[in-house]
Amino acid sequence: MPDLRFTLVTPERQLMSEDVYMVVVPGSEGEFGVLAGHAPFMTTLRDGNLSVIRKEGAAPETIRVSGGFAEVGDNGLTILAESAEA
């Protein structure tokens, strides 16, 4: 399966922009996982943890996010967070 382009941006800077296997996002309506080829949509985020899985079968890396938006589109997943910390 092709990789998912994942970009994480805060008002201060771009924290990440790379190809990963999967990201689990704390959406305002509940957590959701995104793999390459996911259907396009946009949602708000709740405060919580992003789980970034770089390679299939790898342990997830956790990034704490507060507020913002998630957009899944043809170019991958973009998170625009109010704040984020590893």
Buried (B, 14 or more C-beta within 10 A) or exposed (E): EEBBBBBBBBEEEEBBEEEBBBBBBBBEEEEBEBBBEBEEEEBEBBEBBBBBBBEEEEEBBEBBBBBBBBBBEEEBBBBBBEEBEE
